[in-house]
Amino acid sequence: MADSFSVVDPSKVETESFNTCETAVRKLTDPLGATELRVNQVLVQPGEVTTPHTHAADGDAPGQEEVFVATTDGQIAIEGTVHDVPAGNVVRVHPDVERNLLNRTDDATHVWLAFGAPPVGTVEDFGGYVLSDGDA
C-alpha cells in the first residue's frame, strides 16, 4: 500500500488566497492524497478577517463539519462571537454554524490547520460556502 500515508511540509506548498478574501491558504488536500477530508493551512495576518460563512447542506451537496487546530495562538468567531484559542487547542464547528478566522493582534500571524469532512466542492473551489445575506 504505497499510498497508505503521506508526510507533507506545509511550508513547501505554495500559498494562494481564498476566493472570498485575501487570507493566505496552503491547500494540503492534494499533496497529502487525502480523499475523505479537506485539509488546509490558513495564515491569518494581523488585522485580517476571513469571510464569515457556513458549510451547510445546499441542494444535493452535503454539509461539511470543520475542525480547526490552532498551531499558534488564534482567534475564531462563532456566530459573531470572537473566541481566543491558545496554540494547540482544537475547535469543532457544525456545518450550519457561521464561522470565520480573524486576527486582532498587531504583530503575530495566526496559523491554523483546517480539516473539513466530508470534502465538498473541489480543491480549487471549496463549494458549500454559504455566505451570510450581508456578504452574498
SEPASE-394420 format. One record per residue (C-alpha): residue in three letters; x, y, z; residue number from 1. Coordinates in Angstrom, 3 decimals, always signed. Layout:
r->ALA; xx->X; yy->Y; zz->Z; k->NUM
...
END
This chain:
r->MET; xx->+0.000; yy->+0.000; zz->+0.000; k->1
r->ALA; xx->+2.279; yy->+2.747; zz->-1.263; k->2
r->ASP; xx->-0.430; yy->+5.400; zz->-0.760; k->3
r->SER; xx->-1.424; yy->+4.419; zz->+2.785; k->4
r->PHE; xx->+0.186; yy->+7.527; zz->+4.307; k->5
r->SER; xx->+1.936; yy->+10.741; zz->+3.358; k->6
r->VAL; xx->+4.063; yy->+13.403; zz->+5.018; k->7
r->VAL; xx->+3.881; yy->+16.985; zz->+3.777; k->8
r->ASP; xx->+5.798; yy->+20.064; zz->+4.928; k->9
r->PRO; xx->+3.211; yy->+22.855; zz->+4.535; k->10
r->SER; xx->+5.962; yy->+25.451; zz->+4.021; k->11
r->LYS; xx->+6.824; yy->+23.674; zz->+0.749; k->12
r->VAL; xx->+3.259; yy->+24.167; zz->-0.579; k->13
r->GLU; xx->+2.634; yy->+27.417; zz->-2.432; k->14
r->THR; xx->+0.249; yy->+29.873; zz->-0.782; k->15
r->GLU; xx->-2.753; yy->+31.287; zz->-2.555; k->16
r->SER; xx->-5.744; yy->+33.341; zz->-1.448; k->17
r->PHE; xx->-9.222; yy->+32.122; zz->-0.616; k->18
r->ASN; xx->-11.683; yy->+33.067; zz->-3.359; k->19
r->THR; xx->-13.699; yy->+35.193; zz->-0.889; k->20
r->CYS; xx->-10.885; yy->+37.142; zz->+0.827; k->21
r->GLU; xx->-7.154; yy->+37.854; zz->+0.683; k->22
r->THR; xx->-6.132; yy->+35.499; zz->+3.507; k->23
r->ALA; xx->-3.317; yy->+33.132; zz->+2.509; k->24
r->VAL; xx->-4.064; yy->+29.426; zz->+2.417; k->25
r->ARG; xx->-1.963; yy->+26.373; zz->+1.638; k->26
r->LYS; xx->-4.219; yy->+23.690; zz->+0.165; k->27
r->LEU; xx->-2.849; yy->+20.426; zz->+1.538; k->28
r->THR; xx->-5.560; yy->+18.008; zz->+0.393; k->29
r->ASP; xx->-3.930; yy->+17.007; zz->-2.902; k->30
r->PRO; xx->-0.308; yy->+16.952; zz->-1.645; k->31
r->LEU; xx->-1.438; yy->+14.653; zz->+1.178; k->32
r->GLY; xx->-3.509; yy->+12.486; zz->-1.168; k->33
r->ALA; xx->-6.497; yy->+12.939; zz->+1.159; k->34
r->THR; xx->-9.777; yy->+11.646; zz->-0.254; k->35
r->GLU; xx->-12.153; yy->+11.655; zz->+2.724; k->36
r->LEU; xx->-11.499; yy->+15.148; zz->+4.069; k->37
r->ARG; xx->-10.253; yy->+18.565; zz->+3.022; k->38
r->VAL; xx->-7.065; yy->+19.910; zz->+4.684; k->39
r->ASN; xx->-5.772; yy->+23.490; zz->+4.590; k->40
r->GLN; xx->-3.238; yy->+25.587; zz->+6.436; k->41
r->VAL; xx->-4.612; yy->+29.102; zz->+6.918; k->42
r->LEU; xx->-2.262; yy->+32.028; zz->+7.626; k->43
r->VAL; xx->-4.156; yy->+34.959; zz->+9.136; k->44
r->GLN; xx->-2.039; yy->+38.118; zz->+9.206; k->45
r->PRO; xx->-2.554; yy->+40.904; zz->+11.777; k->46
r->GLY; xx->-5.767; yy->+42.771; zz->+11.017; k->47
r->GLU; xx->-7.103; yy->+40.135; zz->+8.598; k->48
r->VAL; xx->-10.556; yy->+38.593; zz->+8.765; k->49
r->THR; xx->-11.770; yy->+35.655; zz->+6.697; k->50
r->THR; xx->-15.270; yy->+35.717; zz->+5.261; k->51
r->PRO; xx->-18.000; yy->+34.628; zz->+7.713; k->52
r->HIS; xx->-19.639; yy->+31.513; zz->+6.271; k->53
r->THR; xx->-21.190; yy->+28.145; zz->+6.965; k->54
r->HIS; xx->-20.802; yy->+24.833; zz->+5.178; k->55
r->ALA; xx->-24.499; yy->+23.994; zz->+5.462; k->56
r->ALA; xx->-26.051; yy->+21.406; zz->+3.192; k->57
r->ASP; xx->-27.051; yy->+23.083; zz->-0.067; k->58
r->GLY; xx->-29.256; yy->+21.251; zz->-2.544; k->59
r->ASP; xx->-27.594; yy->+17.893; zz->-3.242; k->60
r->ALA; xx->-24.292; yy->+18.994; zz->-1.655; k->61
r->PRO; xx->-23.792; yy->+17.651; zz->+1.865; k->62
r->GLY; xx->-22.903; yy->+19.911; zz->+4.772; k->63
r->GLN; xx->-19.302; yy->+19.935; zz->+5.939; k->64
r->GLU; xx->-18.217; yy->+19.770; zz->+9.563; k->65
r->GLU; xx->-14.923; yy->+21.555; zz->+10.212; k->66
r->VAL; xx->-12.189; yy->+21.138; zz->+12.782; k->67
r->PHE; xx->-9.649; yy->+23.921; zz->+13.317; k->68
r->VAL; xx->-6.329; yy->+23.311; zz->+15.069; k->69
r->ALA; xx->-4.559; yy->+26.436; zz->+16.336; k->70
r->THR; xx->-0.848; yy->+25.876; zz->+15.722; k->71
r->THR; xx->-0.238; yy->+29.350; zz->+17.160; k->72
r->ASP; xx->-2.497; yy->+31.389; zz->+19.392; k->73
r->GLY; xx->-5.506; yy->+32.364; zz->+17.282; k->74
r->GLN; xx->-8.978; yy->+33.815; zz->+17.159; k->75
r->ILE; xx->-12.162; yy->+32.399; zz->+15.689; k->76
r->ALA; xx->-15.600; yy->+33.985; zz->+15.504; k->77
r->ILE; xx->-18.531; yy->+31.617; zz->+16.015; k->78
r->GLU; xx->-21.900; yy->+33.187; zz->+15.174; k->79
r->GLY; xx->-20.179; yy->+36.582; zz->+15.510; k->80
r->THR; xx->-18.666; yy->+35.992; zz->+18.960; k->81
r->VAL; xx->-14.856; yy->+36.066; zz->+18.978; k->82
r->HIS; xx->-13.071; yy->+33.317; zz->+20.905; k->83
r->ASP; xx->-9.353; yy->+33.382; zz->+21.744; k->84
r->VAL; xx->-7.891; yy->+29.941; zz->+21.069; k->85
r->PRO; xx->-4.494; yy->+29.077; zz->+22.600; k->86
r->ALA; xx->-1.911; yy->+27.256; zz->+20.497; k->87
r->GLY; xx->-2.566; yy->+23.534; zz->+20.424; k->88
r->ASN; xx->-6.302; yy->+23.835; zz->+21.093; k->89
r->VAL; xx->-8.905; yy->+22.375; zz->+18.742; k->90
r->VAL; xx->-12.261; yy->+23.808; zz->+17.645; k->91
r->ARG; xx->-15.079; yy->+21.790; zz->+16.005; k->92
r->VAL; xx->-17.799; yy->+23.636; zz->+14.091; k->93
r->HIS; xx->-21.127; yy->+22.165; zz->+12.926; k->94
r->PRO; xx->-21.902; yy->+22.707; zz->+9.199; k->95
r->ASP; xx->-24.819; yy->+25.087; zz->+9.954; k->96
r->VAL; xx->-22.841; yy->+27.369; zz->+12.287; k->97
r->GLU; xx->-21.343; yy->+30.608; zz->+10.923; k->98
r->ARG; xx->-17.591; yy->+30.824; zz->+11.480; k->99
r->ASN; xx->-14.575; yy->+32.838; zz->+10.407; k->100
r->LEU; xx->-10.967; yy->+33.250; zz->+11.442; k->101
r->LEU; xx->-9.602; yy->+36.661; zz->+12.377; k->102
r->ASN; xx->-6.503; yy->+38.257; zz->+13.803; k->103
r->ARG; xx->-6.932; yy->+41.282; zz->+16.068; k->104
r->THR; xx->-3.245; yy->+41.413; zz->+17.009; k->105
r->ASP; xx->-0.676; yy->+43.897; zz->+15.726; k->106
r->ASP; xx->+2.309; yy->+41.627; zz->+15.237; k->107
r->ALA; xx->+1.666; yy->+37.879; zz->+15.128; k->108
r->THR; xx->+0.475; yy->+35.719; zz->+12.242; k->109
r->HIS; xx->-2.116; yy->+33.180; zz->+13.359; k->110
r->VAL; xx->-1.554; yy->+29.754; zz->+11.802; k->111
r->TRP; xx->-4.387; yy->+27.229; zz->+11.661; k->112
r->LEU; xx->-4.888; yy->+23.766; zz->+10.250; k->113
r->ALA; xx->-8.441; yy->+23.363; zz->+8.974; k->114
r->PHE; xx->-9.977; yy->+19.952; zz->+8.339; k->115
r->GLY; xx->-13.356; yy->+19.558; zz->+6.633; k->116
r->ALA; xx->-15.333; yy->+16.367; zz->+6.178; k->117
r->PRO; xx->-16.818; yy->+15.174; zz->+4.022; k->118
r->PRO; xx->-14.864; yy->+17.001; zz->+1.316; k->119
r->VAL; xx->-17.257; yy->+19.139; zz->-0.706; k->120
r->GLY; xx->-16.647; yy->+21.069; zz->-3.899; k->121
r->THR; xx->-13.159; yy->+20.731; zz->-5.335; k->122
r->VAL; xx->-9.708; yy->+21.690; zz->-4.127; k->123
r->GLU; xx->-9.893; yy->+24.753; zz->-6.397; k->124
r->ASP; xx->-13.453; yy->+25.705; zz->-5.386; k->125
r->PHE; xx->-14.309; yy->+24.612; zz->-1.843; k->126
r->GLY; xx->-18.015; yy->+24.620; zz->-2.666; k->127
r->GLY; xx->-20.555; yy->+24.521; zz->+0.119; k->128
r->TYR; xx->-19.637; yy->+28.037; zz->+1.265; k->129
r->VAL; xx->-22.864; yy->+29.656; zz->+2.387; k->130
r->LEU; xx->-22.282; yy->+33.346; zz->+2.983; k->131
r->SER; xx->-24.375; yy->+35.496; zz->+5.276; k->132
r->ASP; xx->-27.046; yy->+37.544; zz->+3.493; k->133
r->GLY; xx->-24.953; yy->+40.665; zz->+4.079; k->134
r->ASP; xx->-21.874; yy->+39.018; zz->+2.497; k->135
r->ALA; xx->-23.542; yy->+37.474; zz->-0.574; k->136
END
